Amino acid sequence: MTKVALVTGANRGLGRNTALSIARQGGDVIVAYRGNEAQAQDVVSEVRALGRKAAALQLDMARLHTLP
């Protein structure tokens, strides 16, 4: 069974490094980012180049006023 990780702030810095590390260890990654889609897509491409699945998801918790 493949593990899937949701990594917040994954478009740069520590989040990016975490996402790539998970991919190197055989996991698939959801790359959550707040504002820079281009950076997030770059990370998705890097994860896929490692043979893993990846998707980018824009997520800004500050804009979520109510949750169902």
Buried (B, 14 or more C-beta within 10 A) or exposed (E): EEEBBEBBBBBBEEBBEBBBEBBEEEBBBBBBBBEEEEBBBBBBEBBBEBEBBBBBEEBEEEEEEEEE
